[in-house]
Amino acid sequence: MKLLIKVLLSVFTSLSMQVGNADVLDKETLLRIERQLPKQIEKLYADNGLKGDFLIAVIDTEGLRYAYSLNERGAGPKDNGLSISTPFLLASHTKAFTGTLAQLLQEQGRFSLNAPLRQYLADLILDKRVAVDEISIAQLLNHTAGFTSTQHSFKTAYLGYQDESELITALNSKMLVAAPGKFRYSNTGPILAAAAMEKATGQSWKRLMREEIFIPLGMTNTSTNLSDYPPGGILPSVELDSDGQLARKGLYKDNIRLHAAGGVVSTLADMAKWLQFNLLQSQHLSDSAHFFDSLHQATTVQDKHYFTYQRRGYSLAWDIADYHDKPILTRFGSYAGISLHVSFLPIEKLAVVSVYNEERGFLLPHVAANYIYNLTVSPGAAQQRFDVEKGRLHQSVEQENAKLLAYSRQVRVSAEWATWVGQYQANDGWPAMEIFEKQQVVWLRWGALEGPLYQREENQFTAALGPLRRDIRLAIEHGKRMIKNGSIEYVRSP
């Protein structure tokens, strides 16, 4: 069937684990998924006018059992060019790998999660308000350390930086500090936890990930470096214009901006191995009986609702949540319109990974994953739940369509705009901004990102920078041309 990529363990290299009496999808359930999922997703895709690339895989304790893909060119790899080997950015799912690595290094005696920050990070955390003798490394991973830095987050994820000294300055620049102990999600903690692992082992986070997790699990097409993939080989973000047509494609990343909170690239095939490892709670990486305790169980409390998931805790690696009263572990990711769903039902031993790369349909991976779960464990309620959730997706797409209308007034080159062309500097560590002309359109560059300007009101514009959309205002004050980027003020260089 051309609509399907059905992959069994005999076709696909597994983790070489002893499955024993582990739960697996039976033939009836697989047939139900094969019959129902493609037709429902294709109709959903068409009804909402979606234009991106969609991939999904279903995993149980035997490994990858079913996969499906769809884009404007059709369903199945022969038509759409997508497959279980198509690389895509995992974004914030990277945190699950980083937390697992930390636990592994502790089991090996090479690292301590209970150590205070001072033991590994005294030369990085310079703000005296941070209790480096009281906050533990584990609190960096479960987001209860109580501090973060917007500039550090922007430079590591979006804007780039020159060297480690610049990154240290960014971390300690206008740091936001609160009492530790409360769950506050950010990229800062996992990035610093990775720095602590590097200090403890003398090896880079990237090397540790490869040697301690990717290679042992047989994840041969997973990496923390874009340079390990052919140019244009990684699934890009798809950006549309106000008419719903393709405006731009890109990944908007480089190796330096692939970090411990959002810096892994993988495939459906490799993610199946990762999820199989978690479903089995395998001893493939560690023979400790307690290895998964702090990875699959809450180490702190959170009370947050996202889409259909009620999150009640966070481990060192996963959100601990419920979906229709069933425990589910999730760790999603998003970047530049790319939306990633990765989750598993620990009791039913079932997992789903799904990705979509166009912002209007960011809920699609979640709706599809839920449909898989319901077809498997609650088939009588599956269609009703799907109908409710696809309605929420349609509402979300309509909201995103309305936002696209703001991108109808692209700023064209003119004599007036020629007077604004040039570099602009801020005084507090933020990278320069530059207004420049590109193919008769006015563009803005901010650090490593760039994109066209769209006019909203007089002197007020939006810069479409790929993963960021920044509202800016232009002004002339005291005879100086200025860009006001949120609270950051930029002055035209002489």
NORUR-V213073 format. One line per field, one symbol per residue. burial: + if it has 9 or more other ideal C-beta (glycine too) atoms within 8 Angstrom, else -. Layout:
burial=???
//
This chain:
burial=---++++----+-++-+-+--+-++---++-+++-+++-+++-++--+-++++++++++++++++++++++---+++-++-+++-++++++++++++++++++++++---+-+-+++-++++-++-+--+-+--+++++++++++++++-+++++++++++----++++++++-+----+--++--+++++++++++++++---++-+++-++++-+++-++++-+--+----++++++++--+-+---+++----++++++++++++++++++++++++-+--++----++-+++++++-+------+-++++++++++++++-+++++++++++++++++++++-++++++++++++++++++++++++++++++++-++--++--++-+++-++--++--+-++--++-----++-+-+-+-+-----++++++---+++++++-+-++++++---+++++++++-+++++------+++++--+++++--
//
